[in-house]
Amino acid sequence: MGGLGMPTAKPMDFRGSLRRLLGELRPDRLIIYAILLLTAISVGLNVLGPKILGHATNVIVEGVVGKMLAEQGMPAGMTQAQVEEALRNAGQAKVADLISTMDVTVGQGIDFHALAMVLFGVLALYLGASLFGYIQGWLTTGVVQRTVYRLRQRVEDKLGRLPLSYFDKQSKGEVLSRVTNDIDNLAQTMQQSLSQLIQAVLTLVGVLAMMFWISWILALIAVVTIPLSAVITMQIAKRSQPQFVEQWRSTGTLNAHIEEMFTAHELVKVFGRQRAAQETFDAENESLYQSSFRAQFISGLIMPAMTFVSNLNYVAIAVVGGLRVASGAISIGDVQAFIQYSRQFTQPITQVASMMNLLQSGVASAERVFELLDEDEQSPEPAEPARVEKVAGRVAFEDVSFRYKEDTPLIDGLSIVAEPGQTVAIVGPTGAGKTTLVNLIMRFYEVDAGRITLDGVDTATMDREDLRSRIGMVLQDTWLFGGTIADNIAYGKVESTQEEVEAAARTAYVDRFVHHLPDGYDTVIDEEGSNVSAGQKQLITIARAFLADPAILILDEATSSVDTRTEVLVQEAMNALRAGRTSFVIAHRLSTIRDADVILVMEHGQIVEQGSHEALLAADGAYARLYRSQFEEAAAPIE
């Protein structure tokens, strides 16, 4: 899948990212050394093949020439020197020069025994090369897959260490694109290019050595094409690299749009936005087509350009080699071998050039993955974390300040205390900071100033996992994973028994509808939870909190999706659950928090009022206005 959308702000650091990518192979360096050795042996055997085949050609040519000389009247058994002298005396100096590079015996003909030995030797060489190449390929596959496995693990671990602020700034599709598409593309690139690059480099070195051994003049002609090929490759790669960066960097934008549209497809249809969504998709798809086309087309020019240079090299070697054979400076078999080497010489160059588009695409994906791995993490856990052995549940905000953006204050100098066993309700208009307050308790965000304590212990000095294990949370936005209803309820306490799961379900009134499902508690919830209603999903999440039996409860509009009758029942169950536990309840429906011990009224990150339901109504302040807006009919239409 390609990319669309925004061009890159700056060119990608190709060399730096490639160097870092190769550094990911370091744990398998011993195996890589073995791969290099096996590849060198395989390439060496393959490189020897044309030279030995050239000897086979010489055996055939020498036999044919010896037969022809006998037919022309030369006595059988003449030595090589005698044949040359006779030809020069007969005025055939050029033919004598040609024969001077051979081992001709007049009248002997083709030595089929010698020819068979040469051919069997070549067959053994190629079989050995294939065997070593197979072992090298098997080891390379293992190295690549282990490297990608480790990289996926690191990305997964990194996601767990990233602060929520990162996910606030990134769409789900963008993050998923880096974790899936980019890593898959990286794996494909490494699998296809790693062994081929090693083999290409070693082949280039081995072939070049053989070419200089056969004829340094012809070798120099071949070497001249290297800088020309390098210049062409670099010029094309320089123009195609930004296109690949743009393609893969913007893949997440397309994924984000698709994920958003399909996740909220019901709303899209309800508001009649299908056409607008389709138009946006068409525009992004067109951008994807354009960026992908430019990247692939420009990088695709490398292959035909290299083929053209290779053909020029071939012609030059064939012409000069023919002249050298005619002058007796080189044998026909050696020219044949050299022409084969010239093809092998340009092949690795062409092969590397043709892999440039794949390599550039893979390195672009690698940089996107490295960007994720380099993101700032949440503050590290303390070396010796504090621990509250038996949580009583006293939560205190001591002059706490927090803001999402440095220039936009949200909470300044907030101080409140929730005593053990109290139910603290938090109300206020949207954006007042209610959810932020409980997020700070969970350490989803770190406070900018002040501190939050649990039973007198600063939560910043506690291990996050230990802190959160003492807290149960039910959110307005329900989350269920693909699994059975029983599995979802037991998510917060995996060691629980079936009896405990069913007891929690009965307390949260999940048991009422489960028995109407085909498989009861073993009913599998699909990925979107579409086979249970919104209210039923919320009841399941409430049952999950019941089963976890936490010391502190956080309920963020936990009954917003249940019907009025069920809400009354759930409220009764929650009252029982909250007994002896400190609870923070965020509610917009004020009828659900009348029995709270303390009600905090927030506006613009500040506590403007606090007290019991009756006291706040009597004060006739912000809470009273909120209450009247819900339970008293407006005296005049709202304009």
C-alpha positions as a printed NumPy array, in Angstrom:
array([[  0.   ,   0.   ,   0.   ],
       [  1.491,   3.306,  -1.02 ],
       [  1.067,   6.748,   0.398],
       [ -0.827,   9.919,  -0.218],
       [ -1.025,  13.376,   1.105],
       [  1.625,  15.633,   2.566],
       [  5.06 ,  15.949,   0.982],
       [  7.963,  15.545,   3.337],
       [  9.351,  18.586,   5.1  ],
       [ 12.954,  17.45 ,   4.658],
       [ 14.777,  14.644,   2.805],
       [ 15.154,  11.327,   4.526],
       [ 18.519,  10.446,   6.091],
       [ 19.017,   7.432,   3.837],
       [ 22.542,   6.548,   4.942],
       [ 21.892,   7.062,   8.632],
       [ 18.68 ,   5.023,   8.573],
       [ 20.308,   2.273,   6.511],
       [ 23.236,   2.133,   8.951],
       [ 20.827,   1.903,  11.859],
       [ 18.832,  -0.792,  10.093],
       [ 21.983,  -2.858,   9.576],
       [ 22.724,  -2.358,  13.26 ],
       [ 19.506,  -4.26 ,  14.022],
       [ 21.281,  -7.366,  12.666],
       [ 23.993,  -7.208,  15.325],
       [ 22.555,  -9.948,  17.595],
       [ 22.96 , -12.426,  14.687],
       [ 26.421, -11.28 ,  13.663],
       [ 27.976, -14.757,  14.04 ],
       [ 25.374, -16.217,  11.712],
       [ 25.963, -13.295,   9.331],
       [ 29.668, -14.16 ,   9.296],
       [ 28.679, -17.718,   8.368],
       [ 26.384, -16.332,   5.667],
       [ 29.255, -14.258,   4.285],
       [ 31.534, -17.328,   4.226],
       [ 28.928, -19.529,   2.56 ],
       [ 28.112, -16.813,   0.045],
       [ 31.807, -16.352,  -0.717],
       [ 32.209, -20.092,  -1.341],
       [ 29.076, -20.22 ,  -3.496],
       [ 30.107, -17.158,  -5.486],
       [ 33.666, -18.461,  -5.833],
       [ 32.456, -21.749,  -7.302],
       [ 30.112, -19.932,  -9.661],
       [ 32.891, -17.565, -10.728],
       [ 35.217, -20.46 , -11.572],
       [ 32.598, -21.996, -13.847],
       [ 33.049, -19.776, -16.948],
       [ 36.853, -20.115, -16.822],
       [ 36.608, -23.924, -16.816],
       [ 33.925, -23.836, -19.51 ],
       [ 36.336, -21.703, -21.538],
       [ 38.814, -24.585, -21.24 ],
       [ 36.114, -26.916, -22.611],
       [ 35.715, -24.585, -25.57 ],
       [ 39.464, -24.673, -26.118],
       [ 39.426, -28.498, -26.113],
       [ 36.735, -28.489, -28.806],
       [ 38.407, -25.774, -30.914],
       [ 41.841, -27.432, -30.625],
       [ 40.403, -30.767, -31.71 ],
       [ 38.612, -29.216, -34.697],
       [ 41.713, -27.231, -35.738],
       [ 43.925, -30.347, -35.387],
       [ 41.531, -32.273, -37.637],
       [ 41.435, -29.45 , -40.201],
       [ 45.224, -29.216, -40.316],
       [ 45.447, -32.969, -40.965],
       [ 42.923, -32.589, -43.796],
       [ 45.094, -29.795, -45.272],
       [ 48.007, -32.217, -45.578],
       [ 49.988, -31.622, -42.449],
       [ 51.471, -34.859, -41.108],
       [ 49.855, -36.25 , -37.967],
       [ 51.741, -35.838, -34.728],
       [ 53.279, -32.453, -35.518],
       [ 53.946, -30.451, -32.404],
       [ 52.533, -27.017, -31.679],
       [ 55.84 , -25.283, -32.5  ],
       [ 56.195, -27.202, -35.783],
       [ 52.661, -26.245, -36.855],
       [ 53.279, -22.559, -36.137],
       [ 56.591, -22.611, -38.04 ],
       [ 54.989, -24.351, -41.025],
       [ 52.144, -21.832, -41.153],
       [ 54.523, -18.855, -40.981],
       [ 56.677, -20.345, -43.733],
       [ 53.502, -20.732, -45.8  ],
       [ 52.721, -17.011, -45.346],
       [ 49.854, -17.587, -42.891],
       [ 51.274, -15.589, -39.979],
       [ 47.852, -14.494, -38.706],
       [ 46.655, -18.089, -38.543],
       [ 49.881, -18.993, -36.753],
       [ 49.242, -16.213, -34.227],
       [ 45.72 , -17.541, -33.702],
       [ 46.974, -21.097, -33.123],
       [ 49.744, -19.91 , -30.804],
       [ 47.289, -19.714, -27.918],
       [ 46.154, -23.325, -28.464],
       [ 47.513, -26.771, -27.716],
       [ 46.993, -28.361, -31.126],
       [ 48.006, -31.905, -32.097],
       [ 47.581, -32.491, -35.823],
       [ 45.136, -35.295, -36.624],
       [ 44.105, -35.907, -33.021],
       [ 40.55 , -34.471, -33.168],
       [ 38.39 , -33.656, -30.141],
       [ 39.542, -35.276, -26.902],
       [ 36.105, -36.33 , -25.623],
       [ 37.554, -37.836, -22.45 ],
       [ 39.168, -34.518, -21.504],
       [ 35.987, -32.697, -22.515],
       [ 33.849, -34.972, -20.319],
       [ 36.148, -34.428, -17.338],
       [ 35.885, -30.661, -17.771],
       [ 32.096, -30.757, -18.038],
       [ 31.759, -33.03 , -14.995],
       [ 34.019, -30.656, -13.092],
       [ 31.812, -27.7  , -14.041],
       [ 28.705, -29.668, -12.999],
       [ 30.266, -30.427,  -9.62 ],
       [ 31.161, -26.758,  -9.192],
       [ 27.63 , -25.6  ,  -9.921],
       [ 26.085, -28.259,  -7.681],
       [ 28.372, -27.187,  -4.85 ],
       [ 27.532, -23.542,  -5.459],
       [ 23.801, -24.339,  -5.347],
       [ 24.18 , -26.309,  -2.112],
       [ 26.091, -23.544,  -0.35 ],
       [ 23.639, -20.992,  -1.772],
       [ 20.698, -22.98 ,  -0.385],
       [ 22.235, -23.117,   3.105],
       [ 23.046, -19.399,   2.93 ],
       [ 19.454, -18.591,   1.898],
       [ 18.065, -20.66 ,   4.773],
       [ 20.292, -18.878,   7.294],
       [ 19.458, -15.469,   5.805],
       [ 15.738, -16.109,   6.122],
       [ 16.217, -16.965,   9.782],
       [ 18.253, -13.81 ,  10.436],
       [ 15.688, -11.575,   8.724],
       [ 12.697, -13.094,  10.497],
       [ 14.384, -12.949,  13.906],
       [ 15.344,  -9.315,  13.299],
       [ 11.782,  -8.392,  12.354],
       [ 10.501, -10.411,  15.33 ],
       [ 12.72 ,  -8.416,  17.686],
       [ 11.696,  -5.172,  16.013],
       [  8.008,  -5.975,  16.432],
       [  8.632,  -6.777,  20.088],
       [ 10.423,  -3.474,  20.599],
       [  7.613,  -1.57 ,  18.904],
       [  5.03 ,  -3.354,  21.054],
       [  7.023,  -2.577,  24.2  ],
       [  7.475,   1.02 ,  23.036],
       [  3.731,   1.475,  22.589],
       [  3.304,   0.456,  26.207],
       [  5.828,   3.079,  27.335],
       [  4.508,   5.957,  25.249],
       [  2.482,   8.595,  27.073],
       [ -1.147,   9.15 ,  26.182],
       [ -0.162,  12.538,  24.787],
       [  1.48 ,  10.741,  21.849],
       [ -1.738,   8.956,  20.948],
       [ -3.626,  12.217,  21.361],
       [ -1.547,  13.615,  18.502],
       [ -1.549,  10.518,  16.272],
       [ -4.502,   8.888,  14.555],
       [ -5.068,   5.194,  15.077],
       [ -4.57 ,   4.516,  11.378],
       [ -1.172,   6.234,  11.412],
       [  0.054,   4.208,  14.381],
       [ -1.312,   0.967,  12.926],
       [  0.361,   1.748,   9.616],
       [  3.764,   2.014,  11.286],
       [  3.246,  -1.166,  13.303],
       [  1.886,  -3.278,  10.432],
       [  2.457,  -1.895,   6.919],
       [  5.874,  -0.389,   7.51 ],
       [  7.271,  -3.373,   9.399],
       [  5.882,  -5.782,   6.782],
       [  7.448,  -3.707,   4.018],
       [ 10.719,  -3.649,   5.941],
       [ 10.659,  -7.436,   6.335],
       [ 10.029,  -7.895,   2.616],
       [ 12.866,  -5.527,   1.736],
       [ 15.362,  -7.253,   4.016],
       [ 14.338, -10.706,   2.814],
       [ 14.736,  -9.82 ,  -0.843],
       [ 17.744,  -7.537,  -0.676],
       [ 20.034,  -8.736,   2.132],
       [ 21.388, -11.938,   0.567],
       [ 21.227, -10.506,  -2.951],
       [ 23.292,  -7.481,  -1.964],
       [ 25.945,  -9.629,  -0.288],
       [ 26.013, -11.983,  -3.248],
       [ 26.155,  -9.094,  -5.717],
       [ 29.128,  -7.452,  -3.992],
       [ 31.091, -10.702,  -3.691],
       [ 30.245, -11.639,  -7.272],
       [ 31.482,  -8.251,  -8.438],
       [ 34.796,  -8.717,  -6.604],
       [ 35.272, -12.32 ,  -7.753],
       [ 34.386, -11.635, -11.387],
       [ 36.617,  -8.578, -11.471],
       [ 39.542, -10.662, -10.195],
       [ 38.964, -13.315, -12.866],
       [ 38.679, -10.694, -15.58 ],
       [ 42.038,  -9.15 , -14.648],
       [ 43.521, -12.629, -14.553],
       [ 42.352, -13.355, -18.097],
       [ 43.072,  -9.948, -19.669],
       [ 43.782,  -6.704, -17.886],
       [ 43.03 ,  -4.722, -21.058],
       [ 39.519,  -6.151, -21.393],
       [ 39.058,  -5.79 , -17.622],
       [ 39.812,  -2.072, -17.812],
       [ 37.167,  -1.683, -20.518],
       [ 34.643,  -3.347, -18.227],
       [ 35.689,  -1.293, -15.206],
       [ 35.061,   1.955, -17.095],
       [ 31.321,   1.238, -16.901],
       [ 31.328,   1.229, -13.065],
       [ 31.512,   5.005, -12.522],
       [ 29.026,   5.531, -15.34 ],
       [ 26.601,   3.077, -13.728],
       [ 27.159,   4.653, -10.287],
       [ 26.454,   8.167, -11.594],
       [ 23.252,   7.054, -13.325],
       [ 22.064,   5.143, -10.257],
       [ 22.805,   8.015,  -7.867],
       [ 21.101,  10.604, -10.042],
       [ 17.947,   8.524, -10.409],
       [ 17.928,   7.453,  -6.751],
       [ 18.327,  11.076,  -5.631],
       [ 15.112,  11.957,  -7.444],
       [ 13.129,   8.896,  -6.456],
       [ 14.02 ,   8.814,  -2.74 ],
       [ 11.816,  11.791,  -1.72 ],
       [  8.917,  10.16 ,  -3.546],
       [  9.31 ,   6.97 ,  -1.534],
       [  9.55 ,   8.954,   1.686],
       [  6.346,  10.771,   0.796],
       [  4.662,   7.523,  -0.187],
       [  5.304,   5.671,   3.068],
       [  5.097,   8.627,   5.393],
       [  1.579,   9.389,   4.186],
       [  0.362,   5.791,   4.152],
       [ -0.92 ,   6.36 ,   7.677],
       [ -3.04 ,   9.268,   6.451],
       [ -4.919,   7.002,   4.087],
       [ -5.227,   4.27 ,   6.699],
       [ -6.51 ,   6.787,   9.226],
       [ -9.251,   7.949,   6.856],
       [-10.304,   4.395,   6.015],
       [-10.238,   3.309,   9.672],
       [-12.267,   6.347,  10.701],
       [-14.88 ,   5.914,   7.98 ],
       [-15.398,   2.204,   8.563],
       [-15.386,   2.475,  12.35 ],
       [-18.062,   5.169,  12.252],
       [-19.867,   3.967,   9.134],
       [-23.247,   4.13 ,  10.876],
       [-22.78 ,   7.806,  11.694],
       [-21.529,   8.481,   8.183],
       [-24.751,   7.039,   6.82 ],
       [-26.985,   8.705,   9.395],
       [-25.671,  12.157,   8.516],
       [-25.6  ,  11.442,   4.803],
       [-21.836,  11.877,   4.512],
       [-21.197,   8.911,   2.239],
       [-20.618,  11.131,  -0.783],
       [-18.277,  13.445,   1.143],
       [-16.381,  10.451,   2.553],
       [-16.151,   8.967,  -0.948],
       [-14.892,  12.261,  -2.364],
       [-12.239,  12.483,   0.34 ],
       [-11.228,   8.904,  -0.343],
       [-11.08 ,   9.551,  -4.097],
       [ -8.884,  12.603,  -3.566],
       [ -6.545,  10.717,  -1.243],
       [ -6.549,   7.709,  -3.541],
       [ -5.572,   9.968,  -6.445],
       [ -2.726,  11.368,  -4.351],
       [ -1.701,   7.813,  -3.544],
       [ -1.685,   6.936,  -7.221],
       [  0.382,   9.989,  -8.136],
       [  3.008,   9.537,  -5.406],
       [  3.302,   5.794,  -5.996],
       [  3.522,   6.275,  -9.761],
       [  6.281,   8.864,  -9.439],
       [  8.25 ,   6.734,  -6.987],
       [  8.007,   3.535,  -9.018],
       [  8.481,   5.171, -12.415],
       [ 11.549,   7.198, -11.484],
       [ 13.235,   4.309,  -9.668],
       [ 12.21 ,   1.971, -12.496],
       [ 14.393,   3.958, -14.893],
       [ 17.475,   2.465, -13.243],
       [ 17.018,  -0.99 , -14.767],
       [ 16.788,   0.009, -18.463],
       [ 19.63 ,   2.491, -17.989],
       [ 21.832,  -0.239, -16.516],
       [ 20.842,  -2.615, -19.308],
       [ 21.907,  -0.014, -21.876],
       [ 25.299,   0.437, -20.191],
       [ 25.668,  -3.351, -19.963],
       [ 25.028,  -3.732, -23.683],
       [ 27.613,  -1.071, -24.504],
       [ 30.109,  -2.927, -22.331],
       [ 29.279,  -6.211, -24.055],
       [ 29.823,  -4.777, -27.53 ],
       [ 33.139,  -3.189, -26.572],
       [ 34.441,  -6.43 , -25.028],
       [ 33.299,  -8.533, -28.005],
       [ 35.059,  -6.258, -30.52 ],
       [ 38.312,  -5.825, -28.595],
       [ 38.306,  -9.495, -27.555],
       [ 37.935, -10.604, -31.174],
       [ 40.883,  -8.459, -32.168],
       [ 42.943,  -9.902, -29.298],
       [ 42.126, -13.472, -30.4  ],
       [ 43.118, -12.675, -33.96 ],
       [ 46.441, -11.32 , -32.744],
       [ 47.09 , -14.433, -30.667],
       [ 47.091, -12.521, -27.389],
       [ 44.232, -14.551, -25.918],
       [ 42.494, -17.844, -26.633],
       [ 38.948, -18.209, -27.931],
       [ 37.956, -20.029, -24.738],
       [ 39.258, -17.168, -22.615],
       [ 37.306, -14.641, -24.693],
       [ 34.204, -16.752, -24.293],
       [ 34.811, -16.9  , -20.528],
       [ 35.467, -13.166, -20.433],
       [ 32.213, -12.393, -22.232],
       [ 30.406, -14.529, -19.67 ],
       [ 32.237, -12.672, -16.92 ],
       [ 31.281,  -9.358, -18.459],
       [ 27.645, -10.409, -18.2  ],
       [ 28.209, -11.547, -14.635],
       [ 30.082,  -8.317, -13.962],
       [ 27.224,  -6.055, -15.043],
       [ 24.581,  -8.357, -13.554],
       [ 25.315,  -7.511,  -9.882],
       [ 25.469,  -3.817, -10.768],
       [ 22.148,  -4.096, -12.574],
       [ 20.773,  -6.229,  -9.75 ],
       [ 21.712,  -3.674,  -7.094],
       [ 20.335,  -0.878,  -9.268],
       [ 17.051,  -2.705,  -9.773],
       [ 16.772,  -3.217,  -6.014],
       [ 17.181,   0.489,  -5.304],
       [ 13.44 ,   1.143,  -5.449],
       [ 12.804,  -1.738,  -3.049],
       [ 15.677,  -0.64 ,  -0.814],
       [ 14.56 ,   2.976,  -0.768],
       [ 11.02 ,   1.941,   0.057],
       [ 12.237,  -0.332,   2.855],
       [ 14.541,   2.302,   4.348],
       [ 11.692,   4.841,   4.224],
       [  9.559,   2.394,   6.219],
       [ 12.462,   1.751,   8.586],
       [ 12.758,   5.455,   9.32 ],
       [  9.056,   5.664,  10.159],
       [  9.468,   2.735,  12.559],
       [ 12.594,   4.32 ,  14.07 ],
       [ 10.691,   7.589,  14.515],
       [  8.159,   5.685,  16.614],
       [ 10.927,   4.006,  18.618],
       [ 12.609,   7.382,  19.191],
       [  9.502,   9.117,  20.533],
       [  9.774,  10.54 ,  24.027],
       [  8.572,   8.013,  26.567],
       [  6.672,   8.56 ,  29.744],
       [  8.876,   9.307,  32.728],
       [ 10.775,   6.197,  33.862],
       [  9.667,   4.216,  36.864],
       [ 11.554,   5.023,  40.093],
       [ 14.51 ,   2.756,  40.854],
       [ 12.993,   1.837,  44.217],
       [  9.258,   2.484,  43.88 ],
       [  7.19 ,   3.244,  46.935],
       [  4.415,   0.82 ,  47.747],
       [  1.239,   1.017,  49.764],
       [  0.774,  -2.46 ,  51.227],
       [ -2.852,  -2.06 ,  52.29 ],
       [ -4.653,   0.739,  50.511],
       [ -7.103,   2.661,  52.671],
       [ -8.06 ,   4.944,  49.801],
       [ -7.184,   8.493,  50.84 ],
       [ -6.477,  10.458,  47.651],
       [ -5.196,  14.021,  47.939],
       [ -4.45 ,  16.637,  45.278],
       [ -1.902,  19.061,  46.698],
       [ -1.622,  22.291,  44.702],
       [ -1.746,  20.359,  41.398],
       [ -1.231,  22.155,  38.083],
       [ -1.512,  20.574,  34.651],
       [ -1.857,  21.62 ,  31.035],
       [ -1.919,  19.683,  27.783],
       [ -0.263,  22.579,  25.943],
       [  2.301,  24.84 ,  27.535],
       [  0.475,  27.996,  26.537],
       [ -3.006,  26.755,  27.476],
       [ -3.585,  26.414,  31.246],
       [ -6.15 ,  23.809,  32.301],
       [ -5.71 ,  23.006,  36.008],
       [ -3.884,  25.446,  38.264],
       [ -3.242,  25.045,  41.998],
       [ -5.945,  22.419,  42.588],
       [ -6.171,  20.983,  46.115],
       [ -8.81 ,  18.439,  47.146],
       [ -8.949,  15.446,  49.466],
       [-11.006,  12.273,  49.046],
       [-11.168,  10.438,  52.344],
       [-11.229,   6.619,  52.483],
       [-14.625,   5.231,  51.576],
       [-15.963,   8.526,  50.249],
       [-17.775,   8.835,  46.952],
       [-16.575,  11.971,  45.185],
       [-18.739,  13.1  ,  42.275],
       [-17.253,  15.431,  39.679],
       [-19.621,  17.527,  37.561],
       [-19.267,  20.466,  35.262],
       [-19.558,  21.524,  31.643],
       [-17.667,  19.822,  28.84 ],
       [-13.998,  20.734,  28.863],
       [-13.966,  21.665,  32.542],
       [-11.249,  19.073,  33.291],
       [-13.304,  16.278,  34.862],
       [-11.773,  13.39 ,  32.919],
       [ -8.337,  15.003,  33.164],
       [ -8.661,  14.852,  36.941],
       [ -9.089,  11.077,  37.013],
       [ -6.449,  10.602,  34.306],
       [ -3.99 ,  12.3  ,  36.628],
       [ -4.923,   9.884,  39.417],
       [ -4.16 ,   6.969,  37.079],
       [ -0.901,   8.656,  35.984],
       [ -1.992,   8.584,  32.372],
       [ -0.519,  12.082,  32.436],
       [  2.082,  13.502,  34.802],
       [  1.315,  16.64 ,  36.782],
       [  3.29 ,  19.782,  35.935],
       [  3.394,  20.993,  39.539],
       [  2.213,  19.831,  42.947],
       [  1.586,  16.196,  43.726],
       [ -1.108,  13.558,  44.11 ],
       [ -0.859,  11.182,  47.066],
       [ -2.42 ,   7.826,  47.838],
       [ -2.552,   7.244,  51.584],
       [  0.162,   9.87 ,  51.946],
       [  2.454,   8.321,  49.308],
       [  3.251,  10.416,  46.24 ],
       [  1.881,   8.466,  43.273],
       [  4.818,   9.718,  41.17 ],
       [  7.109,   7.572,  43.338],
       [  4.992,   4.457,  42.795],
       [  5.226,   1.916,  40.014],
       [  2.484,   2.68 ,  37.475],
       [  1.408,  -0.934,  37.185],
       [  1.195,  -1.262,  40.972],
       [ -0.791,   1.978,  41.23 ],
       [ -3.241,   1.058,  38.5  ],
       [ -3.739,  -2.432,  39.898],
       [ -5.389,  -0.776,  42.915],
       [ -7.824,   1.177,  40.723],
       [-10.858,   0.011,  38.792],
       [-12.129,   2.123,  35.911],
       [-15.353,   2.081,  33.904],
       [-15.461,   4.498,  30.997],
       [-18.23 ,   5.973,  28.923],
       [-16.541,   4.573,  25.813],
       [-16.764,   0.834,  26.321],
       [-13.957,  -1.411,  25.145],
       [-14.387,  -5.119,  24.494],
       [-11.985,  -7.416,  22.692],
       [-12.74 , -10.285,  20.355],
       [-13.491, -13.126,  22.767],
       [-16.224, -14.594,  24.913],
       [-18.309, -12.577,  27.345],
       [-16.705, -14.506,  30.213],
       [-13.215, -13.632,  28.927],
       [-14.123,  -9.952,  28.73 ],
       [-15.447,  -9.9  ,  32.275],
       [-12.349, -11.699,  33.582],
       [ -9.986,  -9.352,  31.731],
       [ -8.949,  -7.538,  34.906],
       [ -8.602, -10.731,  36.937],
       [ -7.534, -13.551,  34.657],
       [ -7.161, -16.075,  37.507],
       [-10.833, -15.782,  38.459],
       [-13.095, -18.834,  38.404],
       [-16.259, -19.237,  36.375],
       [-18.291, -18.894,  39.564],
       [-16.632, -15.536,  40.332],
       [-17.273, -14.335,  36.793],
       [-20.95 , -15.261,  37.003],
       [-21.278, -13.656,  40.444],
       [-19.891, -10.371,  39.101],
       [-22.197, -10.67 ,  36.096],
       [-25.216, -11.103,  38.323],
       [-24.222,  -8.08 ,  40.399],
       [-23.941,  -5.945,  37.258],
       [-27.141,  -7.446,  35.75 ],
       [-25.23 ,  -8.986,  32.84 ],
       [-26.74 , -12.32 ,  33.825],
       [-30.167, -11.07 ,  32.801],
       [-29.404, -10.953,  29.071],
       [-26.606, -13.526,  28.814],
       [-29.008, -16.45 ,  29.114],
       [-30.879, -15.19 ,  26.061],
       [-27.741, -15.485,  23.928],
       [-27.073, -18.723,  21.984],
       [-23.926, -19.723,  23.915],
       [-24.465, -17.852,  27.182],
       [-21.192, -16.748,  28.748],
       [-19.318, -18.485,  25.921],
       [-20.889, -16.197,  23.321],
       [-18.073, -14.734,  21.265],
       [-18.156, -10.973,  20.846],
       [-16.999,  -9.917,  17.394],
       [-14.311,  -7.282,  16.86 ],
       [-16.769,  -4.377,  16.798],
       [-19.066,  -5.8  ,  19.474],
       [-21.983,  -5.529,  17.056],
       [-23.723,  -8.657,  18.4  ],
       [-24.428,  -6.958,  21.749],
       [-26.065,  -3.592,  22.323],
       [-24.305,  -0.484,  23.625],
       [-26.003,  -0.854,  27.001],
       [-25.046,  -4.525,  27.248],
       [-21.424,  -3.681,  26.452],
       [-21.416,  -1.127,  29.247],
       [-22.848,  -3.65 ,  31.691],
       [-20.062,  -6.071,  30.774],
       [-17.426,  -3.427,  31.51 ],
       [-19.122,  -2.72 ,  34.856],
       [-19.045,  -6.438,  35.664],
       [-15.348,  -6.4  ,  34.808],
       [-14.783,  -3.699,  37.443],
       [-16.869,  -5.633,  39.992],
       [-14.737,  -8.735,  39.487],
       [-11.433,  -6.842,  39.792],
       [-12.512,  -5.704,  43.286],
       [-10.287,  -2.591,  43.335],
       [ -9.558,  -0.346,  46.31 ],
       [-10.423,   2.786,  44.326],
       [-13.168,   3.141,  41.722],
       [-13.29 ,   5.597,  38.829],
       [-16.607,   5.759,  37.002],
       [-16.695,   8.044,  33.972],
       [-20.338,   8.214,  32.856],
       [-20.466,   4.479,  33.517],
       [-24.262,   4.205,  33.062],
       [-24.683,   6.519,  30.095],
       [-25.739,   3.721,  27.733],
       [-28.145,   1.76 ,  29.95 ],
       [-31.885,   2.249,  30.129],
       [-33.509,   4.065,  33.034],
       [-34.751,   0.915,  34.8  ],
       [-31.396,  -0.826,  34.485],
       [-29.641,   2.332,  35.62 ],
       [-31.542,   2.211,  38.894],
       [-30.528,  -1.411,  39.398],
       [-26.904,  -0.738,  38.478],
       [-26.807,   2.256,  40.777],
       [-27.904,   0.036,  43.647],
       [-25.192,  -2.477,  42.791],
       [-22.609,   0.286,  42.531],
       [-23.635,   1.634,  45.898],
       [-22.859,  -1.787,  47.334],
       [-19.579,  -1.933,  45.407],
       [-18.531,   1.54 ,  46.565],
       [-19.012,   0.633,  50.205],
       [-15.652,   0.957,  51.935],
       [-13.959,   2.152,  48.719],
       [-12.954,   5.597,  47.556],
       [-14.882,   6.349,  44.389],
       [-14.61 ,   9.099,  41.821],
       [-17.734,   9.427,  39.716],
       [-17.923,  11.671,  36.664],
       [-21.537,  12.28 ,  35.729],
       [-23.563,  14.533,  33.502],
       [-26.869,  13.156,  34.737],
       [-26.975,  14.684,  38.181],
       [-29.675,  12.274,  39.329],
       [-27.024,   9.547,  39.548],
       [-24.827,  11.328,  42.093],
       [-27.3  ,  12.707,  44.628],
       [-26.032,  10.303,  47.294],
       [-22.35 ,  11.22 ,  46.783],
       [-20.466,  12.244,  49.907],
       [-18.844,  15.176,  48.145],
       [-19.767,  16.789,  44.844],
       [-17.069,  18.814,  43.101],
       [-18.219,  21.363,  40.549],
       [-15.467,  22.159,  38.027],
       [-15.192,  25.047,  35.615],
       [-12.08 ,  25.806,  33.586],
       [ -9.944,  23.403,  35.604],
       [-10.922,  24.903,  38.943],
       [-13.131,  23.608,  41.76 ],
       [-15.744,  26.374,  41.978],
       [-18.026,  24.565,  44.439],
       [-17.964,  21.49 ,  46.625],
       [-20.357,  19.954,  49.091],
       [-23.339,  17.611,  49.348],
       [-26.239,  17.646,  46.916],
       [-28.557,  19.468,  49.331],
       [-25.931,  21.985,  50.398],
       [-25.038,  22.887,  46.829],
       [-28.671,  23.336,  45.861],
       [-29.151,  25.575,  48.852],
       [-26.122,  27.648,  47.837],
       [-27.87 ,  28.381,  44.504],
       [-24.597,  28.537,  42.587],
       [-23.084,  26.709,  39.605],
       [-24.378,  23.303,  40.696],
       [-27.895,  24.639,  41.164],
       [-27.818,  26.094,  37.653],
       [-26.696,  22.757,  36.215],
       [-29.391,  20.941,  38.169],
       [-32.158,  23.278,  37.032],
       [-31.018,  23.02 ,  33.426],
       [-31.663,  19.26 ,  33.598],
       [-34.791,  19.04 ,  35.71 ],
       [-36.693,  22.258,  35.142],
       [-38.265,  23.312,  31.88 ],
       [-36.763,  26.415,  30.307],
       [-38.886,  29.498,  30.794],
       [-38.121,  30.705,  27.279],
       [-36.827,  29.071,  24.113],
       [-33.033,  28.95 ,  23.859],
       [-31.818,  30.961,  20.894]])
